[in-house]
Amino acid sequence: MDSSARGLFLIFSIFGFLQIGSCYQCYSCAGAPFEMPTIPNMPSEIKTISSACADPIRTNELQSAKVECNDGMSTCSKIEIKIGDVEVVMRGCLPPQTCTVFKDCTTCTGNLCNSSSGVYPSLLFISVISLIIAKLNL
């Protein structure tokens, strides 16, 4: 494969994994292991308060908590905070700077990606990019 074909292959591979200008959904909710009528100082972006939002998340109960995250700046986020002895989980479409305020905060940019117990980059994406870089260096 000549260098121009390799370059095109690399570009198409990267664009295949990126979601440039795309619209995706995030869960927008907050919850503790038990029902709470309100959670103090809740950001206005959080739409639903439900124990279904706590870990482990019960997505089948959070259909109304899905929001579009397409402003071009925000990402799906998951924040874990302690209020007294209670562990509260907040999930939402929030600006990435939000994580500079909270100790236990993760972000991701995939459809409903903030539903997992941990938010991690795609292993497939990392593997394919590593393989491409290795092949181009040969």
N, CA, C and O atoms as a GROMACS GRO file, in nm:
protein
  552
    1MET      N    1   0.086  -0.116   0.000
    1MET     CA    2   0.000   0.000   0.000
    1MET      C    3   0.092   0.123   0.000
    1MET      O    4   0.179   0.135   0.086
    2ASP      N    5   0.072   0.214  -0.096
    2ASP     CA    6   0.157   0.333  -0.102
    2ASP      C    7   0.115   0.433   0.005
    2ASP      O    8   0.011   0.417   0.068
    3SER      N    9   0.196   0.538   0.025
    3SER     CA   10   0.172   0.631   0.135
    3SER      C   11   0.041   0.709   0.120
    3SER      O   12  -0.023   0.739   0.221
    4SER      N   13   0.000   0.743  -0.002
    4SER     CA   14  -0.126   0.817  -0.017
    4SER      C   15  -0.245   0.728   0.017
    4SER      O   16  -0.343   0.775   0.075
    5ALA      N   17  -0.238   0.601  -0.018
    5ALA     CA   18  -0.346   0.508   0.017
    5ALA      C   19  -0.351   0.488   0.168
    5ALA      O   20  -0.459   0.479   0.226
    6ARG      N   21  -0.233   0.480   0.231
    6ARG     CA   22  -0.229   0.467   0.377
    6ARG      C   23  -0.291   0.590   0.443
    6ARG      O   24  -0.366   0.578   0.540
    7GLY      N   25  -0.259   0.707   0.390
    7GLY     CA   26  -0.314   0.831   0.446
    7GLY      C   27  -0.465   0.835   0.437
    7GLY      O   28  -0.533   0.872   0.532
    8LEU      N   29  -0.518   0.796   0.320
    8LEU     CA   30  -0.664   0.793   0.304
    8LEU      C   31  -0.728   0.690   0.396
    8LEU      O   32  -0.832   0.715   0.456
    9PHE      N   33  -0.663   0.575   0.408
    9PHE     CA   34  -0.714   0.471   0.497
    9PHE      C   35  -0.720   0.522   0.640
    9PHE      O   36  -0.818   0.499   0.711
   10LEU      N   37  -0.614   0.591   0.684
   10LEU     CA   38  -0.609   0.646   0.819
   10LEU      C   39  -0.720   0.748   0.840
   10LEU      O   40  -0.790   0.745   0.942
   11ILE      N   41  -0.737   0.838   0.746
   11ILE     CA   42  -0.839   0.942   0.758
   11ILE      C   43  -0.979   0.881   0.766
   11ILE      O   44  -1.058   0.918   0.853
   12PHE      N   45  -1.010   0.786   0.677
   12PHE     CA   46  -1.142   0.724   0.679
   12PHE      C   47  -1.163   0.641   0.806
   12PHE      O   48  -1.274   0.635   0.858
   13SER      N   49  -1.057   0.578   0.854
   13SER     CA   50  -1.069   0.500   0.978
   13SER      C   51  -1.101   0.589   1.096
   13SER      O   52  -1.188   0.557   1.177
   14ILE      N   53  -1.031   0.702   1.104
   14ILE     CA   54  -1.055   0.793   1.216
   14ILE      C   55  -1.195   0.851   1.208
   14ILE      O   56  -1.266   0.855   1.309
   15PHE      N   57  -1.237   0.897   1.089
   15PHE     CA   58  -1.372   0.953   1.076
   15PHE      C   59  -1.479   0.848   1.102
   15PHE      O   60  -1.590   0.883   1.143
   16GLY      N   61  -1.449   0.723   1.080
   16GLY     CA   62  -1.545   0.617   1.110
   16GLY      C   63  -1.572   0.602   1.257
   16GLY      O   64  -1.679   0.554   1.296
   17PHE      N   65  -1.475   0.642   1.341
   17PHE     CA   66  -1.491   0.628   1.484
   17PHE      C   67  -1.530   0.757   1.553
   17PHE      O   68  -1.583   0.752   1.665
   18LEU      N   69  -1.507   0.870   1.493
   18LEU     CA   70  -1.542   0.997   1.554
   18LEU      C   71  -1.687   1.032   1.525
   18LEU      O   72  -1.744   0.989   1.425
   19GLN      N   73  -1.745   1.109   1.613
   19GLN     CA   74  -1.883   1.153   1.593
   19GLN      C   75  -1.881   1.304   1.573
   19GLN      O   76  -1.938   1.378   1.653
   20ILE      N   77  -1.817   1.349   1.467
   20ILE     CA   78  -1.804   1.492   1.443
   20ILE      C   79  -1.938   1.548   1.403
   20ILE      O   80  -2.001   1.501   1.308
   21GLY      N   81  -1.982   1.650   1.476
   21GLY     CA   82  -2.107   1.717   1.445
   21GLY      C   83  -2.230   1.631   1.464
   21GLY      O   84  -2.339   1.666   1.418
   22SER      N   85  -2.215   1.520   1.531
   22SER     CA   86  -2.329   1.432   1.546
   22SER      C   87  -2.407   1.466   1.672
   22SER      O   88  -2.360   1.539   1.759
   23CYS      N   89  -2.525   1.414   1.678
   23CYS     CA   90  -2.613   1.434   1.791
   23CYS      C   91  -2.622   1.301   1.865
   23CYS      O   92  -2.642   1.196   1.804
   24TYR      N   93  -2.609   1.306   1.994
   24TYR     CA   94  -2.624   1.184   2.072
   24TYR      C   95  -2.704   1.216   2.197
   24TYR      O   96  -2.726   1.332   2.230
   25GLN      N   97  -2.745   1.112   2.266
   25GLN     CA   98  -2.826   1.128   2.386
   25GLN      C   99  -2.746   1.092   2.510
   25GLN      O  100  -2.655   1.010   2.506
   26CYS      N  101  -2.783   1.155   2.621
   26CYS     CA  102  -2.727   1.124   2.752
   26CYS      C  103  -2.844   1.106   2.849
   26CYS      O  104  -2.953   1.158   2.828
   27TYR      N  105  -2.819   1.031   2.955
   27TYR     CA  106  -2.916   1.028   3.063
   27TYR      C  107  -2.897   1.155   3.145
   27TYR      O  108  -2.784   1.193   3.175
   28SER      N  109  -3.007   1.220   3.180
   28SER     CA  110  -3.004   1.341   3.262
   28SER      C  111  -3.085   1.314   3.387
   28SER      O  112  -3.207   1.331   3.388
   29CYS      N  113  -3.015   1.271   3.493
   29CYS     CA  114  -3.086   1.231   3.614
   29CYS      C  115  -2.992   1.238   3.733
   29CYS      O  116  -2.871   1.254   3.719
   30ALA      N  117  -3.050   1.225   3.849
   30ALA     CA  118  -2.974   1.216   3.974
   30ALA      C  119  -3.047   1.121   4.065
   30ALA      O  120  -3.170   1.114   4.064
   31GLY      N  121  -2.972   1.049   4.144
   31GLY     CA  122  -3.038   0.956   4.235
   31GLY      C  123  -2.945   0.900   4.339
   31GLY      O  124  -2.823   0.902   4.324
   32ALA      N  125  -3.006   0.850   4.444
   32ALA     CA  126  -2.938   0.782   4.553
   32ALA      C  127  -2.998   0.641   4.561
   32ALA      O  128  -3.095   0.611   4.492
   33PRO      N  129  -2.940   0.556   4.645
   33PRO     CA  130  -2.994   0.419   4.654
   33PRO      C  131  -3.139   0.411   4.701
   33PRO      O  132  -3.201   0.306   4.692
   34PHE      N  133  -3.193   0.520   4.751
   34PHE     CA  134  -3.333   0.526   4.794
   34PHE      C  135  -3.395   0.653   4.737
   34PHE      O  136  -3.324   0.745   4.698
   35GLU      N  137  -3.528   0.658   4.734
   35GLU     CA  138  -3.597   0.775   4.678
   35GLU      C  139  -3.574   0.898   4.764
   35GLU      O  140  -3.583   0.893   4.886
   36MET      N  141  -3.544   1.010   4.697
   36MET     CA  142  -3.527   1.138   4.765
   36MET      C  143  -3.619   1.238   4.694
   36MET      O  144  -3.617   1.245   4.571
   37PRO      N  145  -3.699   1.317   4.768
   37PRO     CA  146  -3.788   1.412   4.701
   37PRO      C  147  -3.710   1.522   4.628
   37PRO      O  148  -3.750   1.565   4.520
   38THR      N  149  -3.601   1.568   4.687
   38THR     CA  150  -3.516   1.670   4.623
   38THR      C  151  -3.372   1.640   4.659
   38THR      O  152  -3.343   1.569   4.756
   39ILE      N  153  -3.282   1.694   4.580
   39ILE     CA  154  -3.139   1.685   4.609
   39ILE      C  155  -3.088   1.828   4.612
   39ILE      O  156  -3.105   1.902   4.515
   40PRO      N  157  -3.024   1.870   4.722
   40PRO     CA  158  -2.981   2.009   4.735
   40PRO      C  159  -2.884   2.052   4.625
   40PRO      O  160  -2.799   1.973   4.583
   41ASN      N  161  -2.896   2.175   4.579
   41ASN     CA  162  -2.806   2.236   4.481
   41ASN      C  163  -2.797   2.159   4.349
   41ASN      O  164  -2.691   2.153   4.288
   42MET      N  165  -2.907   2.101   4.308
   42MET     CA  166  -2.909   2.025   4.183
   42MET      C  167  -2.895   2.119   4.064
   42MET      O  168  -2.970   2.217   4.054
   43PRO      N  169  -2.800   2.092   3.972
   43PRO     CA  170  -2.788   2.176   3.851
   43PRO      C  171  -2.918   2.172   3.770
   43PRO      O  172  -2.985   2.069   3.765
   44SER      N  173  -2.951   2.282   3.708
   44SER     CA  174  -3.076   2.291   3.631
   44SER      C  175  -3.077   2.196   3.512
   44SER      O  176  -3.184   2.162   3.462
   45GLU      N  177  -2.961   2.152   3.466
   45GLU     CA  178  -2.955   2.060   3.352
   45GLU      C  179  -3.006   1.920   3.386
   45GLU      O  180  -3.042   1.844   3.296
   46ILE      N  181  -3.010   1.885   3.513
   46ILE     CA  182  -3.056   1.753   3.556
   46ILE      C  183  -3.208   1.752   3.557
   46ILE      O  184  -3.271   1.830   3.628
   47LYS      N  185  -3.268   1.663   3.477
   47LYS     CA  186  -3.413   1.664   3.455
   47LYS      C  187  -3.492   1.571   3.545
   47LYS      O  188  -3.608   1.600   3.575
   48THR      N  189  -3.434   1.459   3.589
   48THR     CA  190  -3.510   1.358   3.662
   48THR      C  191  -3.439   1.322   3.792
   48THR      O  192  -3.317   1.304   3.793
   49ILE      N  193  -3.514   1.313   3.901
   49ILE     CA  194  -3.459   1.263   4.027
   49ILE      C  195  -3.526   1.130   4.055
   49ILE      O  196  -3.648   1.122   4.070
   50SER      N  197  -3.444   1.023   4.062
   50SER     CA  198  -3.498   0.888   4.080
   50SER      C  199  -3.389   0.796   4.132
   50SER      O  200  -3.272   0.809   4.094
   51SER      N  201  -3.426   0.703   4.217
   51SER     CA  202  -3.328   0.604   4.264
   51SER      C  203  -3.280   0.516   4.148
   51SER      O  204  -3.176   0.451   4.160
   52ALA      N  205  -3.354   0.513   4.038
   52ALA     CA  206  -3.312   0.435   3.920
   52ALA      C  207  -3.183   0.489   3.859
   52ALA      O  208  -3.116   0.419   3.784
   53CYS      N  209  -3.148   0.614   3.891
   53CYS     CA  210  -3.028   0.676   3.837
   53CYS      C  211  -2.902   0.635   3.914
   53CYS      O  212  -2.792   0.646   3.861
   54ALA      N  213  -2.918   0.588   4.038
   54ALA     CA  214  -2.804   0.546   4.119
   54ALA      C  215  -2.741   0.420   4.059
   54ALA      O  216  -2.802   0.354   3.975
   55ASP      N  217  -2.619   0.389   4.103
   55ASP     CA  218  -2.555   0.265   4.057
   55ASP      C  219  -2.608   0.147   4.135
   55ASP      O  220  -2.620   0.157   4.257
   56PRO      N  221  -2.640   0.037   4.072
   56PRO     CA  222  -2.642   0.019   3.926
   56PRO      C  223  -2.766   0.085   3.866
   56PRO      O  224  -2.876   0.074   3.919
   57ILE      N  225  -2.745   0.153   3.755
   57ILE     CA  226  -2.852   0.227   3.688
   57ILE      C  227  -2.957   0.131   3.634
   57ILE      O  228  -2.925   0.023   3.585
   58ARG      N  229  -3.083   0.173   3.642
   58ARG     CA  230  -3.194   0.093   3.587
   58ARG      C  231  -3.250   0.170   3.467
   58ARG      O  232  -3.347   0.245   3.480
   59THR      N  233  -3.189   0.151   3.351
   59THR     CA  234  -3.222   0.230   3.233
   59THR      C  235  -3.367   0.212   3.188
   59THR      O  236  -3.426   0.304   3.131
   60ASN      N  237  -3.424   0.096   3.213
   60ASN     CA  238  -3.563   0.073   3.171
   60ASN      C  239  -3.660   0.166   3.245
   60ASN      O  240  -3.772   0.185   3.198
   61GLU      N  241  -3.620   0.222   3.358
   61GLU     CA  242  -3.704   0.314   3.433
   61GLU      C  243  -3.672   0.460   3.403
   61GLU      O  244  -3.734   0.550   3.461
   62LEU      N  245  -3.577   0.485   3.313
   62LEU     CA  246  -3.532   0.622   3.288
   62LEU      C  247  -3.553   0.667   3.144
   62LEU      O  248  -3.476   0.748   3.093
   63GLN      N  249  -3.656   0.615   3.078
   63GLN     CA  250  -3.681   0.654   2.939
   63GLN      C  251  -3.706   0.803   2.925
   63GLN      O  252  -3.667   0.863   2.825
   64SER      N  253  -3.770   0.864   3.025
   64SER     CA  254  -3.798   1.008   3.017
   64SER      C  255  -3.676   1.093   3.056
   64SER      O  256  -3.681   1.216   3.046
   65ALA      N  257  -3.569   1.029   3.101
   65ALA     CA  258  -3.448   1.103   3.143
   65ALA      C  259  -3.347   1.118   3.031
   65ALA      O  260  -3.237   1.169   3.054
   66LYS      N  261  -3.381   1.075   2.909
   66LYS     CA  262  -3.288   1.088   2.796
   66LYS      C  263  -3.298   1.230   2.739
   66LYS      O  264  -3.408   1.281   2.716
   67VAL      N  265  -3.183   1.293   2.716
   67VAL     CA  266  -3.180   1.427   2.656
   67VAL      C  267  -3.082   1.428   2.540
   67VAL      O  268  -2.986   1.351   2.537
   68GLU      N  269  -3.107   1.516   2.444
   68GLU     CA  270  -3.015   1.536   2.332
   68GLU      C  271  -2.894   1.615   2.381
   68GLU      O  272  -2.910   1.714   2.454
   69CYS      N  273  -2.777   1.574   2.342
   69CYS     CA  274  -2.654   1.643   2.381
   69CYS      C  275  -2.585   1.687   2.252
   69CYS      O  276  -2.492   1.622   2.205
   70ASN      N  277  -2.632   1.797   2.196
   70ASN     CA  278  -2.584   1.836   2.064
   70ASN      C  279  -2.547   1.983   2.053
   70ASN      O  280  -2.553   2.041   1.945
   71ASP      N  281  -2.508   2.044   2.166
   71ASP     CA  282  -2.472   2.185   2.158
   71ASP      C  283  -2.328   2.207   2.110
   71ASP      O  284  -2.285   2.321   2.095
   72GLY      N  285  -2.254   2.098   2.086
   72GLY     CA  286  -2.118   2.110   2.034
   72GLY      C  287  -2.014   2.132   2.141
   72GLY      O  288  -1.894   2.128   2.111
   73MET      N  289  -2.055   2.156   2.264
   73MET     CA  290  -1.958   2.181   2.372
   73MET      C  291  -1.971   2.080   2.484
   73MET      O  292  -1.870   2.045   2.545
   74SER      N  293  -2.088   2.034   2.514
   74SER     CA  294  -2.111   1.948   2.629
   74SER      C  295  -2.085   1.802   2.596
   74SER      O  296  -2.082   1.762   2.479
   75THR      N  297  -2.066   1.724   2.700
   75THR     CA  298  -2.047   1.580   2.686
   75THR      C  299  -2.134   1.509   2.789
   75THR      O  300  -2.179   1.570   2.886
   76CYS      N  301  -2.156   1.381   2.767
   76CYS     CA  302  -2.226   1.303   2.868
   76CYS      C  303  -2.132   1.294   2.989
   76CYS      O  304  -2.012   1.271   2.975
   77SER      N  305  -2.189   1.312   3.106
   77SER     CA  306  -2.109   1.311   3.229
   77SER      C  307  -2.175   1.224   3.334
   77SER      O  308  -2.296   1.205   3.336
   78LYS      N  309  -2.090   1.174   3.421
   78LYS     CA  310  -2.138   1.102   3.539
   78LYS      C  311  -2.058   1.155   3.657
   78LYS      O  312  -1.934   1.152   3.656
   79ILE      N  313  -2.128   1.202   3.760
   79ILE     CA  314  -2.066   1.260   3.877
   79ILE      C  315  -2.115   1.184   4.000
   79ILE      O  316  -2.235   1.160   4.015
   80GLU      N  317  -2.022   1.146   4.085
   80GLU     CA  318  -2.058   1.080   4.211
   80GLU      C  319  -2.017   1.172   4.325
   80GLU      O  320  -1.901   1.212   4.334
   81ILE      N  321  -2.113   1.205   4.411
   81ILE     CA  322  -2.083   1.293   4.526
   81ILE      C  323  -2.145   1.234   4.652
   81ILE      O  324  -2.242   1.158   4.645
   82LYS      N  325  -2.088   1.270   4.765
   82LYS     CA  326  -2.144   1.228   4.894
   82LYS      C  327  -2.214   1.348   4.956
   82LYS      O  328  -2.157   1.456   4.967
   83ILE      N  329  -2.338   1.326   4.997
   83ILE     CA  330  -2.413   1.425   5.073
   83ILE      C  331  -2.440   1.360   5.208
   83ILE      O  332  -2.529   1.276   5.220
   84GLY      N  333  -2.361   1.398   5.307
   84GLY     CA  334  -2.367   1.328   5.436
   84GLY      C  335  -2.314   1.187   5.416
   84GLY      O  336  -2.201   1.169   5.371
   85ASP      N  337  -2.394   1.088   5.451
   85ASP     CA  338  -2.356   0.948   5.434
   85ASP      C  339  -2.413   0.887   5.307
   85ASP      O  340  -2.398   0.767   5.282
   86VAL      N  341  -2.479   0.969   5.226
   86VAL     CA  342  -2.549   0.919   5.108
   86VAL      C  343  -2.468   0.945   4.981
   86VAL      O  344  -2.423   1.057   4.957
   87GLU      N  345  -2.448   0.841   4.901
   87GLU     CA  346  -2.380   0.853   4.772
   87GLU      C  347  -2.484   0.889   4.666
   87GLU      O  348  -2.578   0.813   4.642
   88VAL      N  349  -2.467   1.005   4.603
   88VAL     CA  350  -2.559   1.051   4.499
   88VAL      C  351  -2.487   1.045   4.365
   88VAL      O  352  -2.371   1.087   4.354
   89VAL      N  353  -2.555   0.994   4.264
   89VAL     CA  354  -2.502   0.989   4.128
   89VAL      C  355  -2.581   1.088   4.043
   89VAL      O  356  -2.704   1.087   4.043
   90MET      N  357  -2.508   1.173   3.972
   90MET     CA  358  -2.572   1.265   3.877
   90MET      C  359  -2.520   1.231   3.738
   90MET      O  360  -2.400   1.209   3.720
   91ARG      N  361  -2.609   1.225   3.642
   91ARG     CA  362  -2.574   1.199   3.504
   91ARG      C  363  -2.637   1.308   3.420
   91ARG      O  364  -2.750   1.349   3.446
   92GLY      N  365  -2.565   1.356   3.319
   92GLY     CA  366  -2.624   1.460   3.236
   92GLY      C  367  -2.537   1.500   3.119
   92GLY      O  368  -2.426   1.450   3.102
   93CYS      N  369  -2.590   1.592   3.039
   93CYS     CA  370  -2.517   1.653   2.927
   93CYS      C  371  -2.464   1.785   2.981
   93CYS      O  372  -2.537   1.884   2.989
   94LEU      N  373  -2.338   1.785   3.018
   94LEU     CA  374  -2.281   1.898   3.089
   94LEU      C  375  -2.153   1.947   3.023
   94LEU      O  376  -2.087   1.870   2.953
   95PRO      N  377  -2.118   2.073   3.043
   95PRO     CA  378  -1.991   2.122   2.990
   95PRO      C  379  -1.874   2.043   3.053
   95PRO      O  380  -1.881   2.009   3.171
   96PRO      N  381  -1.768   2.015   2.976
   96PRO     CA  382  -1.657   1.936   3.030
   96PRO      C  383  -1.590   2.001   3.152
   96PRO      O  384  -1.530   1.931   3.234
   97GLN      N  385  -1.600   2.134   3.165
   97GLN     CA  386  -1.541   2.202   3.279
   97GLN      C  387  -1.605   2.160   3.410
   97GLN      O  388  -1.547   2.178   3.517
   98THR      N  389  -1.725   2.103   3.404
   98THR     CA  390  -1.795   2.058   3.524
   98THR      C  391  -1.708   1.963   3.603
   98THR      O  392  -1.710   1.964   3.726
   99CYS      N  393  -1.631   1.880   3.534
   99CYS     CA  394  -1.549   1.779   3.603
   99CYS      C  395  -1.432   1.841   3.679
   99CYS      O  396  -1.370   1.772   3.760
  100THR      N  397  -1.400   1.966   3.656
  100THR     CA  398  -1.292   2.029   3.733
  100THR      C  399  -1.340   2.061   3.875
  100THR      O  400  -1.258   2.085   3.964
  101VAL      N  401  -1.470   2.062   3.895
  101VAL     CA  402  -1.528   2.096   4.026
  101VAL      C  403  -1.546   1.972   4.113
  101VAL      O  404  -1.540   1.982   4.235
  102PHE      N  405  -1.567   1.857   4.052
  102PHE     CA  406  -1.599   1.735   4.126
  102PHE      C  407  -1.484   1.636   4.120
  102PHE      O  408  -1.419   1.621   4.016
  103LYS      N  409  -1.459   1.568   4.231
  103LYS     CA  410  -1.350   1.469   4.240
  103LYS      C  411  -1.381   1.345   4.157
  103LYS      O  412  -1.296   1.299   4.080
  104ASP      N  413  -1.501   1.291   4.173
  104ASP     CA  414  -1.540   1.168   4.102
  104ASP      C  415  -1.630   1.204   3.985
  104ASP      O  416  -1.752   1.198   3.997
  105CYS      N  417  -1.570   1.240   3.873
  105CYS     CA  418  -1.644   1.283   3.755
  105CYS      C  419  -1.579   1.224   3.630
  105CYS      O  420  -1.457   1.228   3.615
  106THR      N  421  -1.662   1.170   3.542
  106THR     CA  422  -1.613   1.116   3.415
  106THR      C  423  -1.700   1.170   3.303
  106THR      O  424  -1.817   1.204   3.324
  107THR      N  425  -1.643   1.178   3.184
  107THR     CA  426  -1.717   1.224   3.066
  107THR      C  427  -1.700   1.124   2.954
  107THR      O  428  -1.605   1.045   2.953
  108CYS      N  429  -1.793   1.128   2.859
  108CYS     CA  430  -1.786   1.042   2.742
  108CYS      C  431  -1.868   1.105   2.631
  108CYS      O  432  -1.949   1.195   2.657
  109THR      N  433  -1.851   1.060   2.508
  109THR     CA  434  -1.922   1.121   2.395
  109THR      C  435  -1.989   1.016   2.307
  109THR      O  436  -1.978   1.025   2.184
  110GLY      N  437  -2.054   0.922   2.364
  110GLY     CA  438  -2.127   0.822   2.287
  110GLY      C  439  -2.273   0.823   2.327
  110GLY      O  440  -2.309   0.880   2.430
  111ASN      N  441  -2.356   0.761   2.248
  111ASN     CA  442  -2.498   0.759   2.274
  111ASN      C  443  -2.528   0.684   2.404
  111ASN      O  444  -2.499   0.565   2.416
  112LEU      N  445  -2.585   0.755   2.501
  112LEU     CA  446  -2.622   0.701   2.633
  112LEU      C  447  -2.504   0.637   2.706
  112LEU      O  448  -2.522   0.543   2.784
  113CYS      N  449  -2.384   0.688   2.680
  113CYS     CA  450  -2.263   0.629   2.737
  113CYS      C  451  -2.250   0.653   2.887
  113CYS      O  452  -2.170   0.586   2.952
  114ASN      N  453  -2.325   0.747   2.944
  114ASN     CA  454  -2.312   0.771   3.087
  114ASN      C  455  -2.403   0.679   3.169
  114ASN      O  456  -2.438   0.710   3.283
  115SER      N  457  -2.441   0.565   3.110
  115SER     CA  458  -2.525   0.469   3.181
  115SER      C  459  -2.443   0.360   3.249
  115SER      O  460  -2.498   0.280   3.324
  116SER      N  461  -2.314   0.354   3.224
  116SER     CA  462  -2.234   0.247   3.282
  116SER      C  463  -2.187   0.284   3.422
  116SER      O  464  -2.191   0.401   3.461
  117SER      N  465  -2.143   0.185   3.496
  117SER     CA  466  -2.088   0.210   3.630
  117SER      C  467  -1.960   0.290   3.620
  117SER      O  468  -1.931   0.372   3.707
  118GLY      N  469  -1.883   0.267   3.514
  118GLY     CA  470  -1.763   0.344   3.485
  118GLY      C  471  -1.771   0.388   3.341
  118GLY      O  472  -1.824   0.314   3.258
  119VAL      N  473  -1.719   0.504   3.309
  119VAL     CA  474  -1.723   0.554   3.172
  119VAL      C  475  -1.582   0.544   3.118
  119VAL      O  476  -1.490   0.610   3.167
  120TYR      N  477  -1.564   0.460   3.016
  120TYR     CA  478  -1.431   0.433   2.962
  120TYR      C  479  -1.428   0.458   2.812
  120TYR      O  480  -1.532   0.447   2.746
  121PRO      N  481  -1.310   0.491   2.757
  121PRO     CA  482  -1.302   0.503   2.611
  121PRO      C  483  -1.322   0.366   2.547
  121PRO      O  484  -1.297   0.263   2.610
  122SER      N  485  -1.364   0.366   2.425
  122SER     CA  486  -1.390   0.242   2.354
  122SER      C  487  -1.261   0.164   2.332
  122SER      O  488  -1.165   0.216   2.275
  123LEU      N  489  -1.259   0.039   2.377
  123LEU     CA  490  -1.143  -0.047   2.357
  123LEU      C  491  -1.122  -0.074   2.209
  123LEU      O  492  -1.008  -0.081   2.163
  124LEU      N  493  -1.230  -0.090   2.134
  124LEU     CA  494  -1.219  -0.112   1.990
  124LEU      C  495  -1.152   0.006   1.923
  124LEU      O  496  -1.064  -0.012   1.839
  125PHE      N  497  -1.192   0.128   1.959
  125PHE     CA  498  -1.133   0.248   1.901
  125PHE      C  499  -0.984   0.253   1.930
  125PHE      O  500  -0.904   0.276   1.839
  126ILE      N  501  -0.944   0.232   2.054
  126ILE     CA  502  -0.802   0.236   2.092
  126ILE      C  503  -0.724   0.128   2.018
  126ILE      O  504  -0.613   0.154   1.971
  127SER      N  505  -0.780   0.007   2.008
  127SER     CA  506  -0.712  -0.104   1.940
  127SER      C  507  -0.690  -0.075   1.792
  127SER      O  508  -0.581  -0.095   1.740
  128VAL      N  509  -0.795  -0.027   1.725
  128VAL     CA  510  -0.784  -0.002   1.581
  128VAL      C  511  -0.686   0.111   1.553
  128VAL      O  512  -0.604   0.099   1.461
  129ILE      N  513  -0.692   0.219   1.628
  129ILE     CA  514  -0.599   0.331   1.607
  129ILE      C  515  -0.456   0.285   1.633
  129ILE      O  516  -0.365   0.323   1.559
  130SER      N  517  -0.434   0.205   1.737
  130SER     CA  518  -0.300   0.154   1.765
  130SER      C  519  -0.249   0.068   1.651
  130SER      O  520  -0.133   0.078   1.613
  131LEU      N  521  -0.336  -0.016   1.597
  131LEU     CA  522  -0.298  -0.101   1.484
  131LEU      C  523  -0.262  -0.017   1.361
  131LEU      O  524  -0.164  -0.044   1.292
  132ILE      N  525  -0.342   0.083   1.335
  132ILE     CA  526  -0.316   0.171   1.219
  132ILE      C  527  -0.182   0.243   1.235
  132ILE      O  528  -0.103   0.249   1.141
  133ILE      N  529  -0.157   0.297   1.352
  133ILE     CA  530  -0.031   0.367   1.376
  133ILE      C  531   0.087   0.272   1.361
  133ILE      O  532   0.190   0.306   1.304
  134ALA      N  533   0.070   0.151   1.414
  134ALA     CA  534   0.178   0.052   1.403
  134ALA      C  535   0.205   0.017   1.257
  134ALA      O  536   0.321   0.005   1.216
  135LYS      N  537   0.100  -0.001   1.179
  135LYS     CA  538   0.117  -0.036   1.037
  135LYS      C  539   0.181   0.080   0.959
  135LYS      O  540   0.263   0.055   0.870
  136LEU      N  541   0.146   0.204   0.990
  136LEU     CA  542   0.202   0.317   0.920
  136LEU      C  543   0.350   0.340   0.953
  136LEU      O  544   0.424   0.398   0.873
  137ASN      N  545   0.393   0.294   1.068
  137ASN     CA  546   0.532   0.310   1.108
  137ASN      C  547   0.622   0.204   1.048
  137ASN      O  548   0.744   0.214   1.059
  138LEU      N  549   0.566   0.102   0.987
  138LEU     CA  550   0.649  -0.005   0.929
  138LEU      C  551   0.710   0.035   0.798
  138LEU      O  552   0.782  -0.044   0.737
   0.00000   0.00000   0.00000
